[in-house]
């Protein structure tokens, strides 16, 4: 089963967002879960993006950047963090 979850972290720059995302990814990877008497492990692929706050910003652009980074993480083998290559300035 594959699931996608969105998380918005305010007031961080791309580097900080990636550091935090990787800490979250590691916590998920290092935890095991029990389900119906079976121990299972899960991993996380995370896409990060950031933008400089300004008036008239279209949040869909930020979401699209993060979504592209997420699929880049999945394409590169999963269980990793990828980010947009730049902060979005509109």
N, C-alpha and C positions, 0 to 999 in steps of 0.2 A: 504494500500500500504506500502510495506517495502522497504527501500533503504539502501544501504551501501555506506559509504564515507570513504576514507582513508585520513589521515592527518599525515604528517611527521613533527615532532618537533625535531630540532637538538639541541645538547648540553644540554640535560637534563638527569638527572638520573631517575630511575624508580619511585621513590617517588614523585619527582617534576612533572613528566609526569602524574601521577595519580591525583595529586592535581589539576593540570591544567585541566585535562580531566573532573574531577568532577565539577569544576567551569563552564565549557562549558555545561555539562549535566544539571546543575541547571538552567543556563540561558535559555536553550531550554525548560525545564519543566515549567518555570515560565512565559513563553510567550504564548500568544494566537494569533491565526491567523484567519482571516475571509476569507471564500471561499463560493461564491454563497449564500450570506446572512446567512451563518452559522458560528458560532464561534467554532473553533477546537483547541485542544491542542495536542501537540506531545511530545514524550519522546525520549531519546537516550540511547542506550546501547553501551558502549565503551570498547574496549580491548586495553590495553597498554603493550608495551614491550620496552626494552632498550638493548643496546649492547655497549661494550667498543670498541671504534674505533681502528681498526688495519688494516694492509695491508691484502689483499686477503680475505676480508670478503664477504660472500655470502649474499646479502641483502634479498634473499628469505627466509632465516632462521628467520630473524627478522620479516618479514611479516607473516610467518607461526605462530610464537609465538603470535603476536598481534591478528591474526585471531582466534587462539585457545582461547585466553582470551576473545575475543568478544563473541564467542559462549558460553563460561562459563557465561558471564554476561546475555546472553539471557536465558540460562537454569536456572539461579537462579532467574528468575522473571522479567527480563528486567529493564530498567530505572536505570542502575547502571554502575559502572566502575569496571572492573576486570583487573588484570595484570598478566603477566607471573611471575612465582615464583622467578625468578632470572635474573640477567643481563647476557646476552650471552657473553661468552669469547671464542674466537676461537683460 
